Amino acid sequence: MKQDIKVKLTLSEGYEERFTKACIQAARKRVENQEKERHPDPALPARKVAMG
């Protein structure tokens, strides 16, 4: 037998703005990391990969 569960959610003042800013910041970091992977900084030494 399946039961329905009802939840009442009350968001604090400014929640939507804080959530949106956090999402934008996370997306920005993801894009920056993807760019670093595609175009590594030539000044940084290459990672050593174990051969086995």
N, C-alpha and C positions, 0 to 999 in steps of 0.2 A: 504494500500500500504506500502510495506517495503522499507526503504531507507538504503543504505550502508553508514556508516560513516567511513571516513578514518582519521587515526591519525598518526602523525609523532612524534616519540619519540627519544629524544637525551639524552643518559645517560652521566653523568659526569665521569671524570677520576677516576678510582678506584672503581666505583660503584659495579662491579661484586664481587670484593674481599670483600668489606664491607658487601654486602648482604650475601655472603656465610658465613662470620664470624658470622653475626647476627643469621643466621639460625642454625649454629652449637651451638652457645651459648644457644639459645632457646631450642633446642633439649636436650642439656646437663642438663639444669635446669629441664625440664620435667622428664627426667630419674631420677634425684636426688630426685625430689618430689615424684615420684612413689616409689622409694626405701624407703623413709622415711615413707610412708603410709604402706608399707608391713612390715617394721621392725622399729617400733617406738623406739625412744631413751628411755630406761627404766629410765633414770635419770629425764625425764620430767614427770610432773603429768598428769594423764589421763584427757581427757576433760569430763566435766560433761554433761550428756545428760538429758534434761528435760523429766520427765515422766508425761504423761497426759492422 
